[in-house]
Amino acid sequence: MVSPNQQELIYGLHNIKARHHGCVLTVGSFDGVHLGHQQVLQQVQAQAAALNLPSVAMIFEPQPLEFLVPDKAPARLMRFREKIQALFAAGIDRVCCLRFNHTLASLTADEFVEQVLVHKLGVRHLVVGDDFRFGSDRQGDFQLLLAHGGASGFEVCSTDTFTINGERVSSTRIRQCLADGDFALASQLLGKPYTITGHVEYGKQLGRQLGLPTANVKLHRFRSPLQGVYAVRASLPNYPNLVGAANIGLRPTVNGNDKVVLEVHLLDFNDTIYGQLLTVEFCHKLRSEKKFASLDELKQQIQMDVQSTRDYFQGIV
């Protein structure tokens, strides 16, 4: 096993070294690292402890659907950096991130098992869902893994379905909760409040011109699971208990963006925070994003959003 201060990110097949040979592995997207994922990770860690081997989670970047059918790829619940941190926080020793490209996508299921799992990683125990599919055209399945495991000397076990309120906990279900504005259930499924974290960057200073400065965070993700205006809690390194109104979207009134941006107006706060890491917890949806006829209309609406945010937090104190 690996001690916590030696947790390691292996990025790319070429960076898997001889010292990485021998592990207990799970494979998946782990978007959100929700309670269902955490149950799988606990299963991996327990088996790793029993075998005195490192626990490893394998992920892909971009996620396979983002590469194969980008128009149908789901919104990401978390950024790459957030996912890595969450996997380590859950106790995983190593995260192995493979670049998903034409070469990897073209591997047959048999080739993936032999070249990656057996030759490169030396997997001793594999934990996956019994509906796990992999390889070109998704031809590999749980039964194929069992057959390979018997021939190559690694064990394969399936994960138990984790349910809350009688329904399976999944990233898809959490995305639907976020779309519905049901942050209480999303938090329950995640095991923590839904947050987005990123560094504050320079924007176009429009909020400041309107008298309501905003902290801007570029999301660097293919698609966002949220779009609209929200009452949020926020924290910075030296300010752990802030509240504000956040807009996440394409800013249609000001000619729009081709990429989603998170803008947060922090209430009663005016410090310069460029470059600082901002964590935003989404609490309540105020409205959907819309295009206004003028900047004056937009300014009036933002002021109403700020007042609605104050009313929301005063109502739950």
C-alpha positions in Angstrom: 0.0 0.0 0.0 1.0 3.6 -0.5 1.1 6.1 2.4 -1.2 9.2 2.0 1.8 11.5 1.4 2.8 9.3 -1.5 -0.5 9.4 -3.4 0.3 9.6 -7.1 -1.3 10.7 -10.4 -0.1 8.7 -13.3 -0.9 10.6 -16.5 -0.7 8.6 -19.7 0.1 5.0 -20.6 3.7 5.8 -21.2 4.1 6.9 -17.6 3.1 3.6 -16.1 6.5 2.2 -14.9 7.7 -1.1 -13.6 7.2 0.0 -10.0 3.5 0.4 -10.7 3.1 -3.3 -11.5 0.8 -5.0 -9.1 -2.3 -3.4 -7.8 -6.0 -3.5 -7.0 -7.9 -1.6 -9.7 -11.2 -0.1 -10.5 -12.1 1.6 -13.8 -14.7 4.3 -14.5 -15.5 8.0 -15.1 -16.1 8.7 -11.3 -17.8 12.0 -12.2 -18.8 13.6 -9.0 -17.2 10.9 -6.8 -20.6 10.4 -5.3 -21.7 7.9 -2.6 -22.0 5.1 -5.1 -18.5 5.7 -6.3 -17.3 6.0 -2.7 -18.7 2.5 -1.9 -16.7 1.1 -4.9 -13.6 2.9 -3.7 -14.0 1.5 -0.2 -14.3 -2.0 -1.7 -11.0 -1.4 -3.7 -9.2 -0.2 -0.6 -10.3 -3.1 1.5 -9.1 -5.6 -1.1 -5.8 -3.6 -1.5 -5.3 -3.8 2.3 -5.9 -7.5 2.3 -3.4 -8.1 -0.5 -1.0 -5.4 0.7 -1.1 -3.7 -2.7 -1.8 -0.1 -3.8 -5.4 0.8 -4.6 -5.7 2.4 -8.1 -8.6 4.2 -9.9 -8.3 4.4 -13.7 -10.1 7.3 -15.4 -9.9 8.7 -18.9 -9.4 12.2 -20.3 -11.4 13.3 -22.2 -14.2 11.0 -21.1 -14.9 8.5 -23.8 -18.3 10.0 -24.8 -16.7 13.4 -25.1 -14.2 12.0 -27.6 -16.6 9.6 -29.5 -19.9 11.6 -29.6 -19.2 15.0 -28.2 -22.7 16.3 -28.9 -24.2 13.6 -26.7 -21.7 13.7 -23.9 -23.2 14.6 -20.5 -22.3 17.6 -18.6 -19.4 17.2 -16.2 -20.2 17.4 -12.5 -16.6 18.3 -11.7 -13.4 19.5 -13.3 -10.4 17.2 -13.8 -8.5 18.7 -10.9 -11.5 18.4 -8.6 -12.0 14.7 -9.5 -8.3 13.9 -8.8 -8.5 15.6 -5.4 -11.8 13.8 -4.6 -10.4 10.4 -5.5 -7.4 11.0 -3.2 -9.6 12.3 -0.5 -11.6 9.1 -0.7 -8.4 7.2 0.1 -7.2 5.9 -3.3 -3.4 5.5 -3.5 -3.0 6.1 -7.2 -5.1 7.6 -10.0 -4.1 6.4 -13.5 -5.5 8.7 -16.1 -5.3 7.5 -19.7 -5.5 9.9 -22.6 -8.6 8.8 -24.6 -7.7 9.0 -28.2 -8.0 7.1 -31.5 -5.3 4.6 -30.4 -7.0 3.8 -27.1 -10.5 3.8 -28.6 -9.3 1.3 -31.3 -8.1 -1.3 -28.8 -10.2 -4.4 -28.7 -11.4 -5.6 -25.3 -8.9 -8.4 -25.4 -6.0 -6.0 -26.3 -7.0 -3.6 -23.5 -6.9 -6.4 -20.9 -3.7 -7.9 -22.1 -1.8 -4.7 -22.9 -3.0 -2.3 -20.1 -4.4 -4.4 -17.2 -2.0 -7.4 -17.4 1.2 -6.2 -19.0 1.3 -2.5 -17.8 -0.4 -2.6 -14.4 -0.1 -6.2 -13.3 -3.6 -6.1 -11.9 -4.2 -8.7 -9.1 -7.8 -7.8 -8.3 -10.3 -5.8 -10.4 -13.5 -4.2 -9.1 -16.1 -3.1 -11.6 -19.8 -3.0 -12.0 -21.5 -6.1 -13.6 -22.7 -3.8 -16.4 -19.2 -2.5 -17.2 -18.4 -2.3 -20.9 -15.1 -1.5 -22.6 -12.9 -1.9 -25.7 -13.7 -0.9 -29.3 -17.5 -1.0 -29.9 -17.9 -1.8 -26.2 -17.5 -5.5 -26.8 -15.8 -6.2 -23.5 -18.0 -7.1 -20.6 -17.9 -8.6 -17.1 -17.9 -12.2 -18.4 -14.9 -11.5 -20.6 -13.0 -10.0 -17.7 -13.8 -13.2 -15.6 -12.3 -15.3 -18.4 -9.2 -13.2 -18.7 -8.8 -13.1 -15.0 -8.9 -16.9 -14.8 -6.2 -17.2 -17.5 -4.0 -14.3 -16.4 -4.2 -14.7 -12.6 -6.3 -11.8 -11.5 -9.6 -11.9 -9.6 -12.7 -9.9 -10.8 -15.5 -8.9 -8.5 -18.6 -6.8 -9.2 -19.9 -3.9 -7.1 -23.2 -3.7 -5.3 -25.7 -1.1 -6.5 -25.9 1.7 -4.0 -29.4 3.2 -3.6 -31.0 6.1 -1.8 -34.8 6.4 -1.5 -35.0 3.2 -3.5 -33.2 4.6 -6.5 -29.7 3.9 -7.7 -27.2 6.7 -7.0 -25.6 7.8 -10.3 -24.0 10.8 -11.9 -27.0 10.9 -14.3 -29.4 11.2 -11.4 -27.3 14.0 -9.8 -27.3 15.9 -13.0 -31.0 15.7 -13.1 -31.2 17.0 -9.5 -29.1 20.0 -10.4 -31.2 20.7 -13.5 -34.3 20.6 -11.3 -32.7 22.9 -8.7 -33.0 20.1 -6.1 -29.7 20.8 -4.3 -30.8 19.1 -1.1 -31.1 15.7 -2.9 -28.0 16.3 -5.0 -26.0 16.9 -1.7 -27.5 13.7 -0.3 -26.4 11.7 -3.3 -23.0 13.2 -3.4 -22.4 13.0 0.3 -21.6 16.7 0.4 -22.9 20.0 -1.0 -22.5 20.5 -4.8 -19.6 22.9 -5.4 -17.5 24.3 -8.2 -14.0 25.4 -7.4 -11.6 27.5 -9.6 -9.2 30.4 -9.7 -10.6 33.9 -10.0 -9.7 35.4 -13.4 -9.9 38.8 -15.1 -13.2 39.3 -16.9 -14.5 42.1 -19.0 -15.2 44.2 -15.9 -18.8 44.6 -16.9 -20.1 43.8 -13.4 -17.9 46.6 -12.0 -19.3 49.0 -14.6 -22.8 48.1 -13.5 -21.9 48.7 -9.9 -21.9 45.0 -9.0 -18.4 43.5 -9.4 -18.1 39.8 -10.0 -15.5 37.2 -9.4 -15.1 35.3 -12.7 -14.2 31.6 -12.9 -13.7 29.8 -16.3 -15.0 26.3 -16.0 -12.8 24.6 -18.6 -15.4 21.8 -19.1 -17.2 20.6 -22.2 -20.7 21.4 -20.8 -22.0 22.6 -17.4 -24.7 20.8 -15.4 -26.0 24.2 -14.3 -27.3 27.2 -16.1 -29.0 30.2 -14.5 -28.7 32.5 -11.5 -28.3 31.1 -8.0 -27.9 32.0 -4.4 -24.6 30.6 -3.3 -22.3 30.3 -0.4 -18.6 30.9 -1.2 -15.2 30.6 0.4 -11.8 32.0 -0.2 -8.5 31.2 1.6 -9.0 34.0 4.0 -12.8 34.4 3.8 -14.5 31.1 4.6 -18.1 32.3 5.1 -19.3 34.5 2.2 -22.6 34.5 0.3 -23.5 35.8 -3.1 -25.5 35.7 -6.3 -23.9 33.6 -9.1 -24.6 33.5 -12.8 -23.5 30.5 -14.7 -24.0 30.6 -18.5 -23.2 32.2 -21.7 -24.1 35.9 -20.9 -26.5 36.4 -23.8 -27.2 40.1 -23.0 -23.5 41.1 -23.6 -23.0 39.3 -26.9 -22.6 36.0 -25.1 -19.7 33.6 -24.8 -19.0 30.4 -26.6 -17.9 28.9 -23.3 -19.8 28.8 -20.0 -18.5 31.2 -17.3 -19.2 31.3 -13.6 -19.6 34.9 -12.3 -20.2 35.5 -8.6 -21.2 38.8 -7.0 -20.1 38.4 -3.3 -22.4 40.3 -1.0 -20.8 43.1 1.1 -17.4 42.2 -0.2 -15.0 44.3 -2.3 -11.5 43.0 -1.8 -9.2 42.2 -4.8 -9.1 38.4 -5.2 -7.6 37.7 -8.6 -5.7 34.5 -8.7 -7.3 33.1 -5.5 -9.1 29.8 -5.4 -12.8 30.3 -5.0 -15.2 27.5 -3.9 -18.9 28.1 -4.7 -21.6 26.0 -3.1 -25.0 26.2 -4.9 -27.9 26.6 -2.6 -31.0 27.8 -4.4 -31.9 28.6 -8.0 -33.3 32.1 -8.4 -34.1 32.1 -12.1 -33.0 30.8 -15.5 -30.6 32.8 -17.7 -32.2 35.2 -20.2 -31.4 37.9 -22.6 -32.4 41.4 -21.7 -33.1 44.3 -24.1 -30.6 46.6 -22.5 -27.8 46.9 -20.0 -30.1 49.0 -17.8 -32.7 46.1 -17.7 -29.9 43.7 -16.9 -28.7 45.9 -14.1 -32.2 46.2 -12.6 -32.5 42.4 -12.7 -29.1 41.8 -11.1 -30.1 44.1 -8.3 -33.3 42.1 -7.9 -31.2 38.9 -7.8 -29.0 40.4 -5.1 -32.1 41.2 -3.0 -33.5 37.8 -3.6 -30.2 36.3 -2.4 -30.3 38.4 0.8 -33.9 37.3 1.4 -33.1 33.7 0.8 -30.2 33.6 3.3 -32.1 35.7 5.9 -34.9 33.2 5.6 -32.7 30.2 6.5 -30.7 31.7 9.4 
